[in-house]
Amino acid sequence: MEQHSEKELHLSNSNWQKFQEYLPEFVYGGIDGSITTFAVVAGATGGGLDSSVVIILGFANLIADGFSMSVGAYLAHKSEQQNYYKHQRIEYWEVENMPHAEREEVREIYAAQGFEGVLLEQIVNKITENKDRWVNLMMKEELGMMLDSKSPLMIALVTFSSFLLVGFIPLSVYVWDYAIGGVSEWLFVLSGFFTMLGFVGIGWLKSLATQSNQWRSILETLALGLIAAGLAYWVGNVLERLFS
């Protein structure tokens, strides 16, 4: 019984750690999804468009923008990893073919940190006795590069899922009214209310991802969403007056 509970606790902790690892991507996708979709809803409402048009435009934006964003995240992370491995291969070649010069660079790195004399030589010897350790040091200290081991595919999936999940919130009221009815007079108000709640949730998650103040993060996210929605509504309203 105790072993079973320990396994469940370990699995729960492992899943939470996995979620935390990709939390920045979830927050990034959620913020973009909610803001852009609500901006579409606000713009369409400001332009006096029918709710069915709002749904069409909203879902088109949700799928197209979400996919585009996830592909961009995938390619960006993939490129970073490829760039890291390219420079890593160069460092391995230099360690193999230019050991004296590379050893001197290690000495300079630690000398700049205040090490000298026998202690400095001991550190240099210890670092350079293992090629992997040697290359890892050069990647970090000389090139300022560190490998992000997160999967590019998982980053894309998390970003896309978050974009769809949070981005659907502004449309949910319109879908409900279209399928069941009963809230036609309050569509935009309810959509805005639930979207604001979504902003609060994403802002809170953002504070966890960035280790920043919760209230500040929530208020920043709310402000960005309100500004985007306000601009979209204003543009939609102006265009509707110009072309009506």
N, C-alpha and C positions, 0 to 999 in steps of 0.2 A: 504493500500500500504506500509506504513511505518512498520506495524507489520510483513508483508510478508518479507520485506527486512531484518528486524531484525532476523527473523527465519532462513532465508537463511545464514546470517552472522554467527549466532550461530552454525548452522549445519556445515558450512565451517570450523569454528574454532575447532569444535569438531572432525571433520575428520582429520584436521591437527595435533591436539594433539594426536589422536590415531596413526597417522603415525609416529610422533616423538617418541611415546612410544616404537614402535617396530622397530625404525630406526637402532639400533645396529644390530639386527638380519638380517635386509635387507642388510646392509653393509657387514656383515660377510658372508652371502650367496653369495652376488654379487662378492666380492673379490675372494672367493674360486672358484666360478663358472667360472669367466672370466680367472683366472690364470690357473686353471687345464685344461680347455678346449683348451685354446690357446697353452698350453704346449703340449697337444695331437696333435694339428694341426702342431705345429712346429716340433715335433718329427717325425711325419709321413712324413712331407715335407722333413726334413733332411734325412730321410731314403729313399727318392725317391719313395714313395708310390703314387698310383693313387688317384685322387681327390675323386673318389667314395669310396675308402677305408678310406680316411680322414673323409668323412661324416659318414660312419658306425661307425668308432672308436669314433668320436666326439660325436655322439648321444648316443652311448652306455655309454660313460663316463658321459655325461650330465644327463641321467636318473638314472644310477646306483649310481653315486657319490652324486647327488642331493638328492636322496631318503635316502641314507645312512647318509648323513649329517643332514637331517631334523629329521630322527629317533634319531640320537645321541643327537641333540639339545632338542628334546622332552623328552627323557629319563633323560638327565642331569637335566633339569629344574624340571621335575616331582620328581626326587630323592631329589633335594634341598627342594622342598616344603614338601615332606613327612618327611624329616629329621627335618625341622622346627617344623612341627606339633607334631612330636614325643617328642621333647624337650619341646614344649609348654605344652603337657599333663603332663609331669614330673613336670614342674614348678607349674601347677595348683594343682597337688597332694601335692607338698611341701607346698604351701600356705595354703591348707586345713588342712594338718596334722602336719606341722612343722612351724606354724605361727611365733613363737618367734624367731626361727633361721633365717627365711626369713626376718623378720622385722629388725633384727640386720644387715643383709646384706645390706638392703636398707640404714640403718643409716651409715654403713661403706662407701657405695658408695658416699653419699653426704658429709660425713665428709672429704673424700679424695679430694673433690672439694672445700674445704675451709669453708663449713657451720658448725656452732657450736651453742651450747646453745639452747635457746628457738626457734630460727628460724629453727634449724636443726630438732627439735622435731615436729614443725608444718609441715615441709615438709614431714617427715616420716609419720605422721598421715594422711596427705592429700593423699599421695600415696597409703597407705595401707587400706584406707577406701573403695577402689574400687578394686575388685579382677582382673578385666580385665586390669586396669591401672597398677596394681601391677605386674602382670605377664608380660605385655608388657615391663615394665622397666627392669625386670630381664632378659628377652630374649635379650634385646639390650645391657644393661650395664654389666651384668654378663657373658652372653654367646657370646656376640658380633654377634647376629643373627638378621636379619631383613627379614620380609616376602616380597618376590617379588610376587605381585599379578597378574602378566601377565599370560595369559593362555598358558600352555605348547603346546596345540594343535595349537593355533594361532602362536606361535613361530615357530613350525614345518612348518606350511603352508607358513609363510612369508619367512622363510629360503629357502624352496624348490622353491617357486615362484621366488625369487630373483636369486637363483642359475640357474634356467632355463632361465629366462629373460636375464640376463647379460651374462650368459655362452653361449647363442646362438649367441652372436655377432661374435665371431671368425668363426663360421660355416656359418653365413648368406651369405657370398660371395660365398662359395662353393655350397650352396644350390641354390643360384641364377644362378650360372654358369651351374649347372646340369639341372635346369629346363628351363632356357631361353638361356644361353650361352652368349658369347661375352666378357668375362673377363678372359679367361683361362690363358693368359700369365701373368696376374697380380694378380693371386689368393692370394698367400701368402702375397704379399705387401699390397694389399687392406685389407686382413683379419687383418694384423698387424696394419694398420692405424686405422681401425674402433675399434679394440680392445684397442688401446691406448686411443682413445676418451672415450671408456667405462671406462678405468682406471681413466681417469681424472674426469669423473662424479662420480664414486664410491669414489674416493679420496676426492672430495668436500663434498659428503654426510658423509663420515667418519669424516671430520672436524666438521660437524654439530653435529654428534653423540657424539664426544669426546670433543667438545668445544676447539679444538686445531687450530693452524695456518693452514689456507687453503692451502697455497702453499706448506708448509712442508708435509701436509697430501697427497696432490696430487703427489708430487715428490716421497714420500715413496712408494705409491701404484704403480706408474709407474716403479720405480726401482725394486720392487719385481716381477712385471709382466715380465719385461725385463730379469731379472736374470733367472726366471723359464723357459721362452721361450728359452733363449740362451742355457741353460743346456740341455733342451729337444731336441733342434735342433742338438746340438753337439753329444749327445748320439745316436740319430737316424742316423746321418751321419756316425759316427764311426761304428755302427753295420751294416749299409748298406755296408760299405767297407769291413768289416770282412767276411760277408756272401755272398757277390756277387761274 
